[in-house]
Amino acid sequence: MGLRTSHAAATLNPVVIVGGGLSGLAAGVGLSSRGIPVLLLEQRPALGGRASSFIDEVTGDVIDNGQHVLIAGYVRTMRFLETIGTQDRLAVQKVPTLLFHHPRRGFCTFRQVSLPPPLNLFGGIILTDLFSTADKFRLLRAGAALRSFREEGSGAAAGMTVAQWLDAVGQSSETERSWWEPLAIAIMNEHIDVASALVFIRSLRTAFLAHPRGAALALPTVGLSELYVDAARSFIERHAGEVRCRTDVVATLAGEEGMLGVRTKEGEEIGCSALILAVPSLKAPALLPAHLREAGFLSEIESIPMSPIVSIHLWFRTDFMRQDHLGVIGKRIQWVFNRRRICREEAKAGGGHVSVVISAGHEEAGMTNEQLSDLAWEDLRDIYGRVVSSPTHTVVLRERRATISCQPAVEKIRPGPRTPVHNLFLAGDWTATGYPSTIEGAITSGDRCVDLVAAFLGRTP
């Protein structure tokens, strides 16, 4: 097909979004809500990327492609779900509460109190049974440092790992093991001796200090595809947009006035008014126009290390887990989620279904399915006792490149949404959102592209 080259004619074309993960879907929904036509192209048969789900053929239960935990403080994510009409499919805690199992103290609770920040956090620290009195005072000191943190004076933190920052605010090895490491693993998908202190601090402030209930867990009661993907696609299509799966974009087409369109593997050329690349970090450089590749734009992206996530679903004869979630301290597994309770599953033959998560599982990602299933079962048995019989069925999911490894050096090379081409933009949780590679980061990146595209097209509110 012939591509229009004039700017006036180009505006008749849709905004093309390459990539149907959460950042691409967020961009598509945001542009559609402003009345801007979009064409979203996804290489795979289904949308959603890492935030998708499928039906287990043996049990009929819904399995997510990794357990994604939200908090009420994820403002952009909540707004996205409200827009597409699925916010009611989250179970949001009324009081922010985290449950842990400690190797010596047993089951412990951290529950924030119903007071304005930072008293909600400080009250939770004082009342928890997870720490000694001395460690509570250490945590209060760290909480005060979080409260007084200012971005304009964050130069020192920018070069620190989380472990280095914790040393600077006087944390003990016990608080690091029993509080900071579980939080860093859950938020950053990386260990405290590697993860960026600056990004971790921002995330903690969003969770604990921005709103009294910001840290409340918001657990999906349905599969991730039902929560995010299906409704987002319907929203785009209801607003005159188009979504195509199994469409592999292999090249972008540039002219003197900017991006003209894309070319698919089948040779189809599709015109665009603006182009958003919402693809994984390793794929983005190859889709840049030739002059940007030759200039070395995004050349450092290939050096960004990645961090894996391993999810292990286990089915048991008995539903032994009374909690909906549990943070595990001092063992190989890190978080356990009771899928029967969270998703309100009806056990077809009785029994329980739990999802075990090992984030930043650099060693575990190389284990066999049998080894991982045995590892999870042994740790669960240590926690809950002999009531945990051998699993009747297991499913192991590995995301070897689940997220970027959010290290201090990595933060310096994460690109923003703009590129040197005025109608070409970047989205993805790997871009510079200020967050780690979370759902909130992915949706933030999509939202920022929406604002930039709307401004380029003269369609600002």
PyMOL commands that set and color helices and strands:
alter all, ss='L'
color gray80, all
select helices_A, chain A and resi 7-10+22-33+75-84+87-89+119-127+133-148+151-153+155-158+162-168+173-188+197-209+224-238+285-287+290-294+299-303+339-342+364-366+369-384+408-411+439-456
alter helices_A, ss='H'
color red, helices_A
select strands_A, chain A and resi 15-18+38-41+53-55+62-64+70-71+90-92+97-102+106-111+217-220+242-244+249-255+258-264+269-271+274-277+306-316+325-328+335-338+352-359+393-404+424-426
alter strands_A, ss='S'
color yellow, strands_A
deselect
rebuild
show_as cartoon
